[in-house]
Amino acid sequence: MVTFLVIGLPTDIVPNPLFGREVPVRQWEPWVLLATSVLTGLWFGLQRTRRIVAADGTVAGEDSSVPPLSAAGLALFAVACPVCNKIVLVALGTSGALGIWEPLQPWLAMISLAALVGAVAYAARRRPCVDGTCRVRSAS
């Protein structure tokens, strides 16, 4: 829900009185926002610190990872209004924002979603232990 609001409110996909949008919301943008929110939520749901326990019962270490916030950040640029982004306007101008940046946004959305799917799949594969502890075989 946090990802949905953090991306949806400033991009005005979620209507609100604080932010406006010069270019109407395209029909694929709410779906990208929803998929980004679900995948980010899944990723956070799969994360937890795992205790790695050696065969003799001692704790051999901790294993955790960093969230894929860059992929969710890329989704923000993918669904944002192309002429509302000050960086794009300064770099490309209004005609460049509509002529160059806007056609690239669906590609950014696909790259973002692919990165999030990969992060969720990787996080799911790294979670072999149901009870939170992993037995490490000692090298004999």
VMD Tcl script that draws the C-alpha trace (Angstrom):
set ca {
  {0.00 0.00 0.00}
  {2.90 2.36 0.77}
  {4.43 1.83 -2.69}
  {1.02 2.39 -4.29}
  {0.62 5.74 -2.52}
  {4.26 6.87 -2.84}
  {4.14 6.41 -6.62}
  {0.42 6.96 -7.25}
  {-0.10 10.27 -5.45}
  {2.68 12.43 -6.97}
  {2.05 11.01 -10.46}
  {-1.66 11.79 -10.02}
  {-2.69 8.27 -11.01}
  {-4.44 8.30 -7.65}
  {-6.47 11.54 -7.89}
  {-5.65 14.02 -5.15}
  {-5.80 17.79 -4.60}
  {-2.04 18.22 -4.03}
  {-0.66 17.10 -7.40}
  {-1.77 17.79 -10.94}
  {-0.91 16.30 -14.27}
  {-0.60 17.98 -17.67}
  {-0.85 14.76 -19.73}
  {-3.80 12.43 -19.03}
  {-3.13 9.09 -17.36}
  {-2.58 6.46 -20.05}
  {-4.56 3.23 -19.70}
  {-1.51 1.06 -18.92}
  {-0.17 3.26 -16.10}
  {-2.58 2.15 -13.32}
  {-1.76 -1.48 -14.16}
  {1.98 -0.81 -13.91}
  {1.40 0.96 -10.59}
  {-0.64 -1.99 -9.30}
  {1.90 -4.58 -10.47}
  {4.79 -2.56 -8.99}
  {2.98 -2.32 -5.67}
  {2.17 -6.04 -5.55}
  {5.69 -7.11 -6.55}
  {7.31 -4.72 -4.06}
  {4.99 -6.02 -1.35}
  {5.86 -9.62 -2.26}
  {9.55 -8.81 -2.15}
  {9.28 -7.25 1.31}
  {7.15 -10.19 2.44}
  {9.87 -12.63 1.41}
  {12.60 -10.72 3.23}
  {13.67 -11.60 6.69}
  {17.00 -12.14 8.31}
  {17.86 -15.82 8.38}
  {20.03 -17.35 11.06}
  {22.52 -19.78 9.61}
  {23.13 -22.55 12.14}
  {26.13 -24.86 11.84}
  {25.78 -28.64 12.34}
  {27.09 -28.36 15.90}
  {24.31 -25.92 16.83}
  {26.32 -22.68 16.82}
  {25.16 -19.68 14.84}
  {27.40 -19.39 11.79}
  {26.10 -16.01 10.64}
  {23.20 -13.89 9.49}
  {21.91 -13.56 5.93}
  {19.86 -10.62 4.67}
  {19.64 -8.43 1.58}
  {18.73 -4.93 0.39}
  {15.32 -4.13 -1.22}
  {15.08 -3.46 -4.95}
  {14.05 0.15 -4.50}
  {15.75 1.12 -7.75}
  {13.26 -0.97 -9.75}
  {10.33 0.67 -7.97}
  {11.98 4.06 -8.54}
  {12.22 3.30 -12.25}
  {8.49 2.57 -12.23}
  {7.95 6.08 -10.84}
  {9.67 7.56 -13.91}
  {7.74 5.17 -16.17}
  {4.28 6.27 -15.01}
  {4.94 9.95 -14.28}
  {3.65 12.71 -16.50}
  {6.34 13.29 -19.14}
  {6.10 17.10 -19.04}
  {5.82 17.29 -15.23}
  {9.32 15.86 -14.72}
  {11.63 18.87 -14.31}
  {14.75 16.87 -15.14}
  {13.27 15.70 -18.45}
  {12.03 19.21 -19.26}
  {15.45 20.77 -18.65}
  {17.24 18.05 -20.61}
  {14.84 17.67 -23.56}
  {12.37 20.55 -23.50}
  {8.62 20.15 -23.82}
  {8.71 18.77 -27.36}
  {11.48 16.32 -26.39}
  {9.56 15.22 -23.33}
  {6.54 14.38 -25.48}
  {8.42 13.19 -28.54}
  {11.35 11.28 -27.00}
  {10.63 10.59 -23.32}
  {6.94 9.66 -23.54}
  {7.51 6.80 -26.07}
  {10.30 5.42 -23.81}
  {8.10 5.24 -20.72}
  {6.39 1.90 -21.56}
  {9.85 0.38 -22.04}
  {10.93 1.72 -18.64}
  {7.81 0.16 -17.15}
  {8.63 -3.24 -18.67}
  {12.26 -3.06 -17.48}
  {11.10 -2.06 -14.00}
  {8.57 -4.88 -13.77}
  {11.08 -7.43 -15.12}
  {13.61 -6.32 -12.47}
  {10.97 -6.63 -9.74}
  {9.91 -10.09 -10.96}
  {13.57 -11.12 -10.93}
  {14.06 -9.74 -7.42}
  {10.97 -11.58 -6.13}
  {12.08 -14.82 -7.80}
  {15.58 -14.47 -6.37}
  {14.22 -13.73 -2.89}
  {11.93 -16.76 -3.10}
  {14.81 -19.01 -4.15}
  {16.98 -17.75 -1.29}
  {14.37 -18.79 1.28}
  {14.89 -22.52 1.68}
  {14.28 -22.59 5.42}
  {10.71 -22.55 6.64}
  {11.52 -22.23 10.33}
  {14.11 -19.43 9.94}
  {17.20 -21.52 10.58}
  {19.40 -23.20 8.01}
  {21.66 -26.11 8.83}
  {25.16 -25.79 7.37}
  {27.05 -29.02 6.85}
  {30.53 -29.00 8.25}
  {33.27 -29.79 5.75}
  {34.63 -33.20 6.77}
}
mol new
graphics top color blue
foreach p $ca { graphics top sphere $p radius 0.5 }
foreach p [lrange $ca 0 end-1] q [lrange $ca 1 end] { graphics top cylinder $p $q radius 0.2 }
display resetview
